[in-house]
Amino acid sequence: MKAHMPSVHAVARRLLGDDASADDAAQETFLAVWRSAKTYRGDAPGRAWILRIALNKARSAGRWRSVRRWLSLDHAAGGDPDAPALGEAVADPSPEADPAGKRERDDRAERLRAAVEGLPPRQKEMVLLRLEGLEINEIAAAVGAAEGTVKATLHQARARLEPLLKETP
């Protein structure tokens, strides 16, 4: 659990948009892992198996949240201003980073976050798993797709993201 919690939580946070929901999904993930550990066949790497469970739990939480929002009469319209930023994944954390370039990096990170949010769900999931450092075969195992499908999907996502990232603010 200690080894995989950061990745599980990061994937859940990026899919669900807030820490509280990500915490719940991570907890549900590890409960499911514990309950089904004896049925794990070893077909996929353990990390990919755990992240597949995390994806499923996050998807389920997202669907339930949509239903609750639809049923709720007091739900405010609009997005969450505290949505997770992918800037953490692309920002330059080095101390020698150019302070004058910080705004440019922040703008680029925000454009990337918005662009990834606009991807179709399957592409978004695969991009997020790739940002978590998974290899193609691990992503394939996590989402239940062939490696060729993962490569093609990531290529399509990259093609959609590149023009948005080349734009100047």
Summary of the structure (lengths in Angstrom):
residues: 169
radius of gyration: 17.1
end to end distance: 41.0
largest distance: 53.5
contacts: 456
relative contact order: 0.13
helix: 72%
strand: 0%
